Amino acid sequence: MIPTPEHNERMAKMTFASVYPHYVTKVERKGRTKEELHEVITWLTGFDDGQIQDLIDKKVTFEEFFAKAKLHPNAEMITGTICGYKIQEIDNPLTKQVRYLDKLVDELAKGKKMEKILR
């Protein structure tokens, strides 16, 4: 599946704060911790715990979130399918970054070892 321009726009305008609780619920339901979730987010974006909370409090959009992030150099190694989209085939940079985060959260929830998640 290739994301449509409307899909890309929806992703850009979605707030990180609206999705974050779902990430927490997903990983905790599978026996992982909020601390592990933050470790994954920090690895991908460079944000520390305080910055993550600040971005949640400010209700930044994913567009603003990733504009402020310093993406990990190995982020491009994140491949596979998430939500029906092959990450490596997504051409919109922001949508790809959001899907990187989704994929890492998914891998964490599936019990993958942290060493494997943090390529």
C-alpha positions in Angstrom: 0.0 0.0 0.0 1.2 3.5 -0.9 0.1 6.3 1.4 -2.1 8.9 -0.3 -1.4 12.7 0.1 -4.5 12.9 2.4 -3.0 10.1 4.6 0.3 12.0 4.7 -1.4 15.2 5.7 -3.4 13.4 8.4 -0.2 12.0 9.8 1.5 15.4 9.9 -1.4 17.0 11.8 -1.9 14.2 14.3 -0.5 15.1 17.7 2.1 13.0 19.4 0.1 13.4 22.7 -2.9 11.7 21.1 -0.9 8.6 20.1 1.5 8.3 23.0 -1.1 6.8 25.5 -1.8 4.1 22.9 1.9 3.3 22.7 2.1 3.0 26.5 -1.0 0.8 26.6 0.3 -1.4 23.8 3.7 -2.1 25.4 2.5 -2.4 29.0 -0.2 -4.9 27.9 2.5 -7.1 26.5 4.7 -6.9 29.7 7.0 -4.1 28.6 7.5 -0.9 30.5 7.1 2.8 29.9 10.8 3.2 30.5 11.5 0.8 27.7 9.2 2.8 25.4 11.1 5.9 26.3 14.4 4.2 25.5 13.1 3.4 22.0 11.7 6.9 21.5 15.0 8.4 22.7 17.1 6.1 20.4 15.0 7.2 17.4 14.6 10.9 18.1 17.3 11.9 20.6 14.7 13.3 23.0 15.2 12.6 26.7 12.3 11.9 29.2 11.8 15.6 30.0 11.7 16.5 26.3 9.2 13.7 25.6 6.9 15.0 28.4 7.3 18.6 27.2 6.3 17.6 23.7 3.3 15.7 25.1 2.3 18.7 27.2 2.6 21.1 24.3 0.5 18.8 22.1 2.9 19.1 19.2 1.9 17.5 15.9 4.0 14.7 14.4 5.3 17.3 11.9 6.6 19.5 14.8 7.8 16.4 16.7 10.0 15.1 13.9 11.2 18.6 12.9 12.7 18.9 16.4 14.0 15.3 16.5 17.6 14.3 15.6 16.8 11.1 13.9 19.2 8.2 14.7 21.6 7.5 11.8 20.5 3.8 11.7 16.8 4.7 11.4 16.9 3.7 7.8 17.6 0.2 8.9 14.0 0.0 10.2 12.2 -2.0 7.6 9.1 -4.2 7.3 5.4 -3.7 7.3 3.4 -1.7 9.8 -0.3 -0.8 9.5 -0.3 -2.4 6.0 2.5 -0.2 4.7 6.0 -1.3 3.7 8.2 1.2 5.4 10.9 1.1 2.8 8.3 2.0 0.1 7.0 5.1 1.8 8.2 8.2 -0.1 7.0 10.9 2.2 9.8 11.5 4.8 7.5 12.5 7.6 5.1 9.5 7.1 8.2 7.3 7.0 9.5 8.7 10.3 6.1 8.2 12.0 6.1 4.6 10.7 9.6 4.1 12.0 8.3 5.0 15.5 5.3 2.7 15.0 7.5 -0.2 14.0 9.8 0.2 17.0 6.8 0.3 19.4 5.4 -2.8 17.6 8.7 -4.7 18.0 8.9 -3.7 21.6 5.4 -4.9 22.3 6.1 -8.2 20.4 8.9 -8.9 22.9 11.8 -8.4 20.6 15.1 -7.9 22.5 16.2 -4.3 23.0 19.5 -4.9 21.3 17.7 -6.0 18.1 15.2 -3.1 18.3 17.9 -0.5 18.7 19.8 -1.5 15.5 
